[in-house]
């Protein structure tokens, strides 16, 4: 996965988070990662990129972001 591919993936995940928030899902976003993103290097970058969430985990190719509590 190139840096541009990774950047595009992060942008897509951010859009999904935004969509979830718009429809009222303020607790969690679940995003199925493409096969080429399932390397340790890429998954480490993804988790680090979303460290401002309560949690960011990847299990069986699925990124789960637990949204921070809204004030």
Secondary structure as GFF3:
##gff-version 3
##sequence-region A 1 71
A	DSSP	alpha_helix	3	22	.	.	.	ID=ss1
A	DSSP	beta_strand	28	32	.	.	.	ID=ss2
A	DSSP	three_ten_helix	35	37	.	.	.	ID=ss3
A	DSSP	alpha_helix	40	49	.	.	.	ID=ss4
A	DSSP	beta_strand	55	59	.	.	.	ID=ss5
A	DSSP	beta_strand	62	66	.	.	.	ID=ss6
###
